[in-house]
Amino acid sequence: MAQMLIIDDERSFHRPENTGTTIYARNNKEAIHVLMTMDFFEVSLDHDLGPNSEIRPLVQWIVNMKDFLWKAGLRYIYIHSMNPVGVDWIEKTLANTDFHIMRITLNQLGIVYDYRT
């Protein structure tokens, strides 16, 4: 089954059963480590990653590593951020990659989320 990486600093998600494994990264450093050591079919990005942190360095890294990530099986990058300026930037930055980029709500993936406690 396909694995999905969700990069979000606050929320935990519950995917429907039988849709694969979900792995979380709470910051850019964790996300890069996980993407270098595991294969993912799908990644979902939140733009704002806590106080004074955002996803932009990771998105630039994805662009630089696109061939490696494609060979590892990554095909879909979802953007689930509520920051419209950030979402626009992510879409524009990833536009020239071969990944399928989709702006989504988490409900579109059948995901229910809870804020971390």
Backbone hydrogen bonds in HBPLUS format (Angstrom, degrees):
<---DONOR---> <-ACCEPTOR-->    atom                        ^
c    i                          cat <-CA-CA->   ^        H-A-AA   ^      H-
h    n   atom  resd res      DA  || num        DHA   H-A  angle D-A-AA Bond
n    s   type  num  typ     dist DA aas  dist angle  dist       angle   num
A0041-PHE N   A0003-GLN O   3.23 MM  38  5.98 157.5  2.28 151.0 155.2     1
A0004-MET N   A0021-THR O   2.81 MM  17  6.23 155.9  1.87 161.8 170.1     2
A0023-ILE N   A0004-MET O   2.84 MM  19  6.19 163.5  1.87 164.4 169.4     3
A0005-LEU N   A0042-GLU O   3.00 MM  37  6.42 159.4  2.04 147.2 150.3     4
A0044-SER N   A0005-LEU O   2.83 MM  39  6.33 154.0  1.90 159.0 166.4     5
A0006-ILE N   A0023-ILE O   2.87 MM  17  6.26 163.1  1.90 164.7 169.5     6
A0025-ALA N   A0006-ILE O   3.01 MM  19  6.33 151.6  2.09 153.7 154.1     7
A0007-ILE N   A0044-SER O   2.88 MM  37  6.14 173.5  1.89 173.0 174.4     8
A0046-ASP N   A0007-ILE O   3.05 MM  39  6.10 127.1  2.34 157.5 171.0     9
A0008-ASP N   A0025-ALA O   3.13 MM  17  6.58 141.9  2.28 162.9 171.2    10
A0116-ARG N   A0010-GLU O   2.79 MM 106  5.67 159.9  1.83 161.9 166.3    11
A0012-SER N   A0114-ASP O   2.82 MM 102  5.35 166.6  1.84 157.7 161.9    12
A0114-ASP N   A0012-SER O   2.84 MM 102  5.35 155.1  1.90 153.3 161.8    13
A0014-HIS N   A0112-VAL O   2.79 MM  98  5.29 144.7  1.92 152.4 164.2    14
A0112-VAL N   A0014-HIS O   3.26 MM  98  5.29 161.5  2.29 134.1 137.9    15
A0031-ALA N   A0027-ASN O   3.05 MM   4  6.25 160.9  2.08 150.5 156.5    16
A0032-ILE N   A0028-ASN O   2.91 MM   4  6.15 164.6  1.94 159.6 161.9    17
A0033-HIS N   A0029-LYS O   3.10 MM   4  6.29 167.1  2.11 150.9 154.6    18
A0034-VAL N   A0030-GLU O   2.92 MM   4  6.16 165.8  1.94 155.8 159.5    19
A0035-LEU N   A0031-ALA O   2.86 MM   4  6.03 165.4  1.88 154.5 159.0    20
A0036-MET N   A0032-ILE O   2.96 MM   4  6.08 139.7  2.12 146.2 156.2    21
A0037-THR N   A0033-HIS O   3.17 MM   4  6.32 128.8  2.44 139.7 152.5    22
A0037-THR N   A0034-VAL O   3.14 MM   3  5.20 138.6  2.32  98.5 110.1    23
A0038-MET N   A0034-VAL O   2.88 MM   4  5.74 136.2  2.08 157.1 163.8    24
A0075-ARG N   A0041-PHE O   2.99 MM  34  5.45 170.2  2.00 129.9 132.0    25
A0076-TYR N   A0041-PHE O   3.09 MM  35  6.42 170.8  2.10 158.2 161.2    26
A0043-VAL N   A0076-TYR O   2.95 MM  33  6.35 145.5  2.07 147.0 158.0    27
A0078-TYR N   A0043-VAL O   2.73 MM  35  6.13 161.9  1.76 158.7 163.3    28
A0045-LEU N   A0078-TYR O   2.81 MM  33  6.15 160.0  1.85 146.5 150.0    29
A0080-HIS N   A0045-LEU O   2.87 MM  35  5.91 150.6  1.95 148.2 158.1    30
A0055-ILE N   A0047-HIS O   2.78 MM   8  4.94 142.5  1.92 144.4 153.4    31
A0049-LEU N   A0053-SER O   2.99 MM   4  5.14 157.6  2.04 122.8 126.3    32
A0053-SER N   A0050-GLY O   3.26 MM   3  5.51 148.6  2.36 136.3 127.9    33
A0058-LEU N   A0055-ILE O   2.92 MM   3  5.42 121.8  2.26 116.4 131.2    34
A0059-VAL N   A0055-ILE O   3.04 MM   4  6.30 156.5  2.09 153.2 160.6    35
A0060-GLN N   A0056-ARG O   3.01 MM   4  6.24 162.6  2.04 156.4 160.2    36
A0061-TRP N   A0057-PRO O   3.02 MM   4  6.22 150.6  2.11 139.0 147.5    37
A0062-ILE N   A0058-LEU O   2.81 MM   4  6.13 154.1  1.87 152.5 159.6    38
A0063-VAL N   A0059-VAL O   3.03 MM   4  6.35 158.1  2.08 149.4 154.4    39
A0064-ASN N   A0060-GLN O   3.03 MM   4  6.33 160.0  2.07 148.0 153.2    40
A0065-MET N   A0061-TRP O   2.85 MM   4  6.03 139.9  2.01 147.1 159.0    41
A0066-LYS N   A0063-VAL O   3.46 MM   3  5.15 168.0  2.47 103.4 103.8    42
A0069-LEU N   A0065-MET O   2.93 MM   4  6.14 167.9  1.94 164.2 168.3    43
A0070-TRP N   A0066-LYS O   2.86 MM   4  5.94 153.4  1.93 146.4 153.5    44
A0071-LYS N   A0067-ASP O   3.03 MM   4  6.21 164.2  2.06 148.5 152.5    45
A0072-ALA N   A0068-PHE O   3.01 MM   4  6.23 138.8  2.19 140.3 152.2    46
A0074-LEU N   A0069-LEU O   3.02 MM   5  5.59 156.7  2.07 157.1 149.9    47
A0073-GLY N   A0070-TRP O   2.97 MM   3  5.19 157.1  2.02 105.6 113.0    48
A0100-HIS N   A0075-ARG O   2.80 MM  25  6.09 170.8  1.81 169.3 167.6    49
A0077-ILE N   A0100-HIS O   2.87 MM  23  6.11 168.3  1.89 158.8 159.4    50
A0102-MET N   A0077-ILE O   3.03 MM  25  6.45 157.1  2.08 151.9 156.5    51
A0079-ILE N   A0102-MET O   2.85 MM  23  6.19 146.0  1.97 156.6 158.9    52
A0104-ILE N   A0079-ILE O   3.03 MM  25  5.91 171.3  2.04 143.7 146.3    53
A0087-VAL N   A0083-ASN O   2.87 MM   4  6.12 156.7  1.92 157.7 165.3    54
A0088-ASP N   A0084-PRO O   3.04 MM   4  6.19 163.2  2.07 144.5 148.5    55
A0089-TRP N   A0085-VAL O   3.06 MM   4  6.30 159.2  2.10 146.8 152.3    56
A0090-ILE N   A0086-GLY O   2.95 MM   4  6.21 163.0  1.98 152.7 156.8    57
A0091-GLU N   A0087-VAL O   2.96 MM   4  6.19 170.7  1.97 157.8 160.0    58
A0092-LYS N   A0088-ASP O   2.99 MM   4  6.19 165.9  2.01 152.9 156.6    59
A0093-THR N   A0089-TRP O   2.90 MM   4  6.02 159.5  1.94 151.7 157.8    60
A0094-LEU N   A0090-ILE O   2.98 MM   4  6.12 154.2  2.05 153.6 159.6    61
A0095-ALA N   A0092-LYS O   3.38 MM   3  5.09 154.8  2.45  94.5 101.7    62
A0097-THR N   A0094-LEU O   3.11 MM   3  5.60 156.2  2.17 126.2 124.7    63
A0108-GLN N   A0105-THR O   2.97 MM   3  5.45 141.1  2.12 109.7 120.0    64
A0109-LEU N   A0106-LEU O   3.05 MM   3  5.42 143.4  2.19 107.2 117.0    65
A0111-ILE N   A0106-LEU O   3.03 MM   5  5.27 160.3  2.07 150.2 144.5    66
A0110-GLY N   A0107-ASN O   2.93 MM   3  4.80 154.0  2.00 100.6 108.6    67
